[in-house]
Amino acid sequence: MSNERISFKEKFSYGLGDFSCNMLFTLLGSYLMFFYTDVAGIGLASVGIIMLVARIVDAVTDPIMGGIIDKTNTRWGKARPYILFTAIPFGVISVLTFCSPDLSQNGKFIYALITYVLFCVMYTALNIPYTTMLCSITDNENDRLSFNMFKSVLSNVGAFIASGSTLALVAFFGKGNQETGFTYTVAFYAFIAIVLLLICFKNTKERVYPIEEK
């Protein structure tokens, strides 16, 4: 069992990871349907197909990502490097998901389908390693409870900000144009998320390495 003392800074930095993930995930869960139907002009039936395809992709990519983590061995650890490598792509695809290019109805549907599926894939590639990483940070039960407390509290803060501030930011950035407002608002959130995810990566450390059996 690891006896290394873990700082408040590391626990707080770990919690910032779920702040970032849940802020953008809550944003999509709360406003993406409205954006698709009322801003982008995509029909409800098409939106339903997009959501169905994304859930099927999730069911496939989740176990695949778990297998990838098991086979990963780097100087940064097994799970932690994925926070570094996915932070920027996760932010970028979040912004692209809330864009509505000037295309035909079929074009908008295909664009929305591709970007939302990519968002789900990037979220999986980021969030599963992030959650798994806790087992590698410490094997001390008290420390794990403390990490989980920071994770839970900051996750709820991220969700609260996304739920409570988005429409005000859309109005501020859009000045009457909801499409522009949503795009700039998500870009603002994404920038914050990228910075905080990089802080999470920088200030955490994997200490516990499983004993591999032949």
MONORBEL-V899126 format. One record per pair of residues at least 12 apart in sequence whose ideal C-beta (glycine too) atoms are under 7 Angstrom apart, sorted by the first residue. I is the first residue (numbers start at 1). J is the second residue. D is the distance in whole Angstrom. If there is no record, write none. Layout:
i=(I & I)
j=(J & J)
d=(D & D)
This chain:
i=(1 & 1 & 2 & 2 & 2 & 2 & 2 & 4 & 6 & 6 & 9 & 10 & 10 & 11 & 11 & 11 & 12 & 13 & 13 & 13 & 13 & 14 & 14 & 14 & 14 & 14 & 15 & 15 & 15 & 15 & 16 & 16 & 16 & 16 & 17 & 17 & 17 & 17 & 18 & 18 & 18 & 19 & 19 & 19 & 19 & 19 & 20 & 20 & 20 & 20 & 21 & 21 & 21 & 22 & 22 & 22 & 23 & 23 & 23 & 23 & 23 & 23 & 24 & 24 & 24 & 24 & 25 & 26 & 26 & 26 & 26 & 27 & 27 & 27 & 27 & 28 & 28 & 30 & 30 & 31 & 33 & 35 & 35 & 36 & 39 & 39 & 39 & 39 & 40 & 40 & 40 & 41 & 42 & 42 & 42 & 46 & 50 & 50 & 50 & 53 & 53 & 54 & 54 & 54 & 57 & 57 & 57 & 58 & 58 & 61 & 61 & 62 & 62 & 65 & 65 & 65 & 66 & 69 & 69 & 77 & 77 & 78 & 78 & 79 & 79 & 79 & 79 & 80 & 80 & 80 & 80 & 82 & 82 & 82 & 83 & 83 & 83 & 83 & 83 & 83 & 84 & 86 & 86 & 86 & 87 & 87 & 87 & 88 & 89 & 90 & 90 & 90 & 91 & 91 & 91 & 91 & 93 & 93 & 93 & 93 & 94 & 94 & 94 & 95 & 95 & 95 & 95 & 96 & 97 & 97 & 97 & 98 & 98 & 98 & 99 & 100 & 133 & 134 & 135 & 136 & 136 & 137 & 137 & 137 & 137 & 138 & 138 & 139 & 162 & 166 & 169 & 169 & 170 & 170 & 173)
j=(139 & 140 & 138 & 139 & 140 & 207 & 208 & 207 & 138 & 143 & 203 & 203 & 204 & 146 & 147 & 150 & 150 & 199 & 200 & 203 & 204 & 147 & 150 & 151 & 200 & 204 & 150 & 151 & 153 & 154 & 154 & 196 & 199 & 200 & 83 & 130 & 197 & 200 & 151 & 154 & 155 & 154 & 155 & 157 & 158 & 196 & 158 & 193 & 196 & 197 & 126 & 127 & 130 & 155 & 158 & 159 & 158 & 159 & 161 & 162 & 189 & 193 & 94 & 189 & 190 & 193 & 123 & 158 & 159 & 162 & 163 & 162 & 166 & 186 & 189 & 97 & 119 & 162 & 163 & 166 & 47 & 98 & 182 & 112 & 100 & 178 & 179 & 182 & 100 & 108 & 112 & 108 & 108 & 109 & 112 & 109 & 112 & 113 & 116 & 113 & 117 & 116 & 117 & 120 & 117 & 120 & 121 & 120 & 124 & 121 & 124 & 124 & 128 & 124 & 125 & 128 & 128 & 129 & 132 & 136 & 206 & 136 & 206 & 129 & 132 & 133 & 136 & 133 & 201 & 204 & 206 & 125 & 126 & 129 & 126 & 129 & 130 & 197 & 200 & 201 & 201 & 122 & 125 & 126 & 194 & 197 & 198 & 194 & 122 & 122 & 123 & 126 & 190 & 191 & 193 & 194 & 115 & 118 & 119 & 122 & 119 & 186 & 190 & 183 & 186 & 187 & 190 & 115 & 115 & 116 & 119 & 182 & 183 & 186 & 183 & 179 & 206 & 147 & 208 & 206 & 208 & 204 & 205 & 206 & 207 & 207 & 208 & 208 & 189 & 185 & 185 & 188 & 182 & 185 & 185)
d=(5 & 6 & 6 & 6 & 6 & 5 & 6 & 6 & 6 & 5 & 6 & 6 & 6 & 6 & 5 & 5 & 6 & 6 & 5 & 4 & 6 & 5 & 6 & 7 & 6 & 5 & 3 & 5 & 7 & 4 & 6 & 4 & 6 & 5 & 6 & 5 & 6 & 4 & 5 & 6 & 4 & 4 & 6 & 6 & 4 & 6 & 7 & 4 & 5 & 5 & 7 & 5 & 7 & 4 & 4 & 5 & 3 & 7 & 6 & 5 & 6 & 6 & 5 & 6 & 7 & 6 & 7 & 7 & 4 & 4 & 6 & 4 & 6 & 7 & 6 & 7 & 7 & 7 & 6 & 6 & 6 & 6 & 6 & 6 & 6 & 5 & 5 & 6 & 4 & 6 & 7 & 7 & 6 & 6 & 6 & 5 & 6 & 5 & 6 & 6 & 6 & 6 & 5 & 5 & 5 & 6 & 7 & 6 & 7 & 6 & 5 & 6 & 7 & 5 & 6 & 5 & 6 & 6 & 6 & 6 & 3 & 6 & 7 & 4 & 5 & 4 & 6 & 6 & 6 & 6 & 5 & 6 & 6 & 4 & 7 & 7 & 6 & 6 & 6 & 4 & 5 & 6 & 5 & 4 & 5 & 4 & 6 & 6 & 6 & 5 & 7 & 5 & 4 & 7 & 6 & 4 & 7 & 5 & 5 & 5 & 6 & 6 & 5 & 7 & 5 & 5 & 5 & 5 & 4 & 6 & 5 & 5 & 6 & 4 & 6 & 5 & 7 & 6 & 7 & 4 & 5 & 6 & 7 & 6 & 6 & 6 & 7 & 5 & 7 & 6 & 4 & 7 & 6 & 5 & 6)
